[in-house]
Amino acid sequence: MAGATRRGFTLIELLIVLAIVGVVIAIILPVLGGARNTAKRAATLALLNDLSNGSQQFVLDERRTPGYFNAFDMGAQSNSTRGFMAMENVLLDLSGGITTDAADDTKGIYAVGPKVQGTVNVNVNLIAAPASNFSGTNTRAKGYFVPDKANFVLQDTKAKKATNVDGHLKIPDLVDSFGTPILAWQQDDVPAGPTTPFAAIMSTKTLNGGGARFYWASNAGFLNAAPGKMGKNQKGTSSDPLAGKSMVGGGNPAANLIASMTGILGHPSFPDPATSGNTLAPGSARGGLIFHAAGTDGYFVGSTDKGGKVAMGRGGQIKYTSPDDAMIDFDDLMTAVGN
């Protein structure tokens, strides 16, 4: 009709539409984020299972758990600053890389290990390489675990990997689907008994033998740093041990680290029959080799998880429990191999 005017949106109507769109977005984004995190956790668990399967095949073939250096050497005091990671040690057996060629930075060959003496040369270009790429000088390339190259990421600064050995920064590390490196906990083959500590900060020799089942120093490189894509600081400070928000991060008192390692690495179904009540201790580990992913938040057994808040209420120590699993209230993921 001639002279008719075209009606548009009023300001109020436009604001209402924008408000509705905002509400819808606020509802959808957390759902999408949750779905992505669920998918990443599933992918991480699949990666851990592949690791476990490859390790189990290695055990069947070699009659030992994988790891070029033994657990006692990996727990040496020197490794608390050298930062050679237990997972890197395990992957030397599972994914290859060791070479008889001389160390040469220009060729990607570095001398690595937990101690100054007894290092081994590793060609980083041969780690998890296809069998067709193995050279005659690559002496331990058996391909038990060959993940996608995207799962190997350099932690190439001392902020990401606490180490005083530059060559250790050149070794690519296995990361989970969130981009955080995966830890390995290797059990020492010390005689188990009532006088054998379940966990210790580092390995030591005494007149009576010494040793423990697990050593914190074997993972110090990441637990004293902020590794991975998220860059979550695992290490606290002397004034605030949990500033890094990891219950096993550096900076925590030794007693707390030992208690928390015992809580997460002890098998919940097998308590030591000689202990009870508040002194309950594990009679067995979760496995001879335990793979540990930090999970959604990027912290290894984080103090802000439900389990971490409970632990903070008892002085910052994760307590070993049975038959309940101390890990059930953390978002971390674990798989284990062997006894």
C-alpha positions in Angstrom: 0.0 0.0 0.0 1.4 3.4 -0.9 2.9 5.3 1.9 3.3 2.2 4.2 6.3 2.3 6.4 8.6 -0.8 7.0 8.8 -1.7 10.7 12.3 -2.7 12.0 13.5 -4.0 15.3 13.3 -1.8 18.3 16.3 -1.3 20.5 14.6 -3.4 23.3 13.8 -6.2 20.9 17.4 -6.2 19.7 18.8 -6.3 23.2 16.4 -9.2 24.0 17.7 -11.2 21.0 21.3 -10.5 22.0 20.6 -11.6 25.5 19.0 -14.9 24.3 22.0 -15.5 22.0 24.4 -14.9 25.0 22.5 -17.4 27.2 22.5 -20.0 24.5 26.3 -19.5 24.0 26.9 -19.7 27.7 25.0 -23.0 27.8 26.7 -24.5 24.7 30.3 -23.6 25.3 30.8 -25.6 28.5 29.0 -28.6 26.9 31.4 -28.4 23.9 34.4 -28.0 26.2 33.3 -30.9 28.3 32.9 -33.1 25.2 36.3 -32.1 23.9 37.9 -33.0 27.3 36.1 -36.3 27.4 37.4 -37.1 23.9 40.9 -36.1 25.0 40.7 -38.3 28.1 39.6 -41.2 26.0 42.5 -40.7 23.6 45.0 -40.4 26.4 43.7 -43.6 28.0 44.0 -45.4 24.6 47.6 -44.1 24.4 48.4 -45.4 27.9 46.9 -48.8 27.0 49.1 -48.9 23.9 52.1 -48.2 26.1 51.1 -50.9 28.5 50.5 -53.4 25.7 53.9 -52.7 24.2 55.5 -52.9 27.6 53.9 -56.2 28.3 55.1 -57.7 25.1 58.6 -56.4 26.0 58.3 -58.2 29.4 57.3 -61.4 27.7 60.3 -61.2 25.3 63.0 -59.9 27.7 61.8 -61.1 31.1 62.1 -57.6 32.6 60.2 -54.3 32.4 61.5 -51.8 29.8 64.0 -49.2 30.8 67.6 -49.1 29.5 68.9 -47.8 32.9 67.8 -49.6 36.1 65.4 -47.9 38.5 68.1 -47.5 41.2 70.3 -45.4 38.8 67.2 -43.4 37.6 66.6 -42.5 41.2 70.2 -41.3 41.8 70.7 -37.9 43.5 72.4 -36.7 40.3 69.2 -37.2 38.3 67.3 -34.7 40.5 69.2 -32.1 38.6 70.2 -33.9 35.4 66.5 -34.4 34.6 66.6 -37.6 32.5 63.0 -38.7 32.7 61.8 -42.2 33.5 59.6 -42.2 30.5 62.5 -41.3 28.2 64.4 -44.3 29.8 61.5 -46.7 29.1 61.1 -45.5 25.5 64.7 -46.3 24.8 63.6 -50.0 25.0 60.2 -49.6 23.5 60.7 -47.1 20.7 64.4 -47.3 20.0 66.9 -44.5 19.3 70.1 -45.9 20.9 73.0 -45.8 18.5 76.7 -46.8 18.5 77.5 -43.6 16.6 79.4 -40.9 18.4 77.5 -38.0 20.0 77.2 -35.2 17.4 74.8 -32.3 17.8 74.7 -31.7 14.1 73.3 -35.2 13.5 70.9 -35.2 16.5 72.9 -37.6 18.5 73.2 -36.9 22.2 74.7 -38.6 25.3 71.9 -39.1 27.8 71.4 -40.7 31.2 70.8 -40.2 34.9 74.5 -40.0 35.8 77.6 -38.4 34.4 79.2 -41.8 34.0 77.6 -44.5 31.9 75.6 -42.4 29.5 74.2 -43.8 26.2 74.1 -42.1 22.8 70.7 -41.5 21.3 69.8 -40.5 17.8 66.6 -38.5 18.3 65.7 -39.0 14.6 65.4 -42.8 15.1 63.0 -42.7 18.1 59.8 -44.3 17.0 61.0 -44.3 13.4 59.6 -46.9 10.9 61.6 -50.1 10.7 62.8 -49.1 7.2 64.7 -46.1 8.8 66.6 -48.2 11.2 70.3 -48.2 10.5 72.9 -50.8 11.4 74.1 -48.6 14.2 70.7 -48.3 15.8 71.1 -51.2 18.3 67.8 -51.2 20.2 65.0 -50.4 17.7 62.4 -53.1 18.2 59.3 -51.1 17.7 57.3 -52.2 20.7 55.6 -48.8 20.8 55.4 -46.6 17.7 52.9 -43.8 18.3 52.1 -41.0 16.0 54.9 -38.5 15.7 52.5 -35.8 17.0 52.7 -37.5 20.4 56.4 -36.7 20.7 57.0 -33.1 21.6 60.2 -31.4 22.6 60.3 -29.8 26.1 63.1 -27.7 24.9 63.5 -25.1 27.6 64.7 -25.4 31.2 61.3 -23.9 32.3 59.6 -27.0 30.8 62.2 -29.6 31.8 64.4 -28.9 34.8 67.8 -30.2 33.6 71.4 -29.1 33.6 72.1 -31.3 30.6 71.4 -29.5 27.3 71.2 -32.8 25.4 68.2 -33.8 27.6 66.3 -30.9 26.1 66.7 -32.4 22.6 65.0 -35.6 23.4 61.3 -35.5 22.3 58.9 -36.5 25.1 55.7 -38.5 24.9 52.7 -36.2 25.6 49.1 -37.0 26.3 46.1 -35.6 24.3 46.2 -32.4 26.4 49.9 -31.8 25.5 51.3 -32.7 28.9 54.2 -35.2 29.1 53.4 -38.6 30.6 55.3 -39.8 33.6 56.6 -43.4 34.1 57.2 -44.8 37.6 59.7 -47.7 37.5 59.7 -50.1 40.5 63.2 -51.0 41.8 63.9 -54.7 42.2 65.0 -54.3 45.8 64.0 -57.1 48.2 60.5 -56.2 49.5 60.1 -56.4 53.3 59.0 -54.4 56.4 62.3 -52.4 56.4 62.1 -51.5 52.6 60.6 -48.0 52.1 57.8 -47.9 49.6 59.0 -44.6 48.2 62.0 -42.3 48.6 63.2 -39.0 47.2 66.3 -40.6 45.7 68.2 -44.0 45.8 70.9 -44.5 48.4 73.2 -47.3 49.3 73.7 -48.3 53.0 75.6 -51.0 54.7 72.3 -53.0 54.8 71.7 -52.5 51.1 69.3 -49.6 51.0 66.9 -48.7 48.2 63.1 -48.3 47.9 60.4 -49.3 45.5 60.0 -45.9 43.8 62.2 -42.8 43.5 60.9 -39.3 43.1 64.2 -38.2 41.4 63.4 -40.3 38.3 60.7 -37.8 37.4 62.2 -34.6 38.9 62.8 -33.0 35.5 59.0 -32.4 35.0 58.0 -32.2 38.7 60.4 -29.3 39.1 59.1 -27.5 36.0 56.1 -26.3 34.0 56.0 -28.9 31.2 53.6 -29.3 28.3 51.3 -27.2 26.2 49.4 -25.9 29.2 52.6 -25.1 31.0 51.2 -25.8 34.4 53.9 -25.2 37.1 54.3 -28.4 39.1 56.8 -27.0 41.6 56.0 -25.0 44.6 58.3 -22.7 46.7 59.8 -23.0 50.1 57.3 -20.5 51.4 54.4 -22.1 49.6 55.1 -25.7 48.7 51.8 -26.1 46.8 52.2 -23.0 44.7 52.6 -25.4 41.9 49.4 -27.2 42.8 50.9 -30.7 42.4 50.9 -33.0 45.4 54.1 -34.7 44.0 55.7 -31.5 42.7 59.1 -30.2 43.7 59.0 -27.8 46.7 56.8 -30.1 48.8 58.4 -31.4 52.0 60.0 -34.8 51.5 57.6 -36.5 53.9 54.7 -35.2 51.9 56.2 -36.4 48.6 56.9 -39.9 50.0 53.4 -40.2 51.5 51.7 -39.0 48.3 53.8 -41.3 46.1 52.9 -44.2 48.4 49.2 -43.2 48.1 49.1 -43.1 44.4 51.5 -45.9 43.5 50.4 -48.5 46.1 47.9 -51.1 45.0 44.6 -50.4 46.8 43.6 -54.1 46.8 46.8 -55.3 48.6 47.5 -53.6 51.9 50.4 -54.8 54.0 48.8 -57.2 56.5 51.3 -56.1 59.1 49.8 -52.6 59.1 46.4 -51.3 60.1 44.4 -48.2 60.9 46.3 -44.9 60.5 49.5 -46.8 59.7 48.0 -48.7 56.7 50.6 -49.2 54.0 50.6 -51.0 50.6 51.9 -54.5 50.5 52.2 -54.3 46.7 52.6 -51.6 44.0 50.1 -51.0 41.2 52.7 -52.5 38.9 56.3 -52.9 38.1 55.9 -50.0 35.7 53.2 -47.4 36.1 52.3 -44.8 33.4 50.8 -41.6 34.7 49.0 -38.8 32.8 48.1 -35.6 34.5 44.6 -35.4 33.0 42.4 -32.4 32.2 44.0 -29.8 34.5 47.6 -30.5 33.6 48.7 -31.1 37.2 50.0 -34.4 38.5 47.6 -35.2 41.4 46.6 -31.6 41.7 45.8 -30.0 45.0 42.6 -28.4 43.6 41.1 -31.8 42.6 38.7 -33.3 45.1 41.4 -35.8 46.3 43.8 -32.9 46.6 41.5 -30.9 48.8 41.1 -33.9 51.1 44.9 -34.3 51.2 45.3 -30.7 52.1 43.1 -31.3 55.1 45.6 -33.8 56.4 48.7 -31.6 56.0 49.3 -32.0 52.2 49.7 -35.8 52.1 47.8 -38.2 49.9 47.0 -41.1 52.1 47.2 -44.7 51.0 43.8 -46.3 51.4 42.3 -49.7 50.9 40.1 -51.1 49.5 39.3 -47.6 48.2 41.6 -46.2 45.5 43.4 -42.9 46.5 43.3 -41.9 42.8 39.6 -42.0 42.4 39.2 -38.4 43.4 41.8 -37.1 41.0 41.4 -36.5 37.3 44.8 -38.2 36.5 44.9 -41.4 34.4 47.1 -44.4 35.2 47.9 -47.8 33.7 50.3 -50.4 35.1 52.4 -53.3 33.8 53.6 -56.3 35.9 53.7 -56.8 39.6 
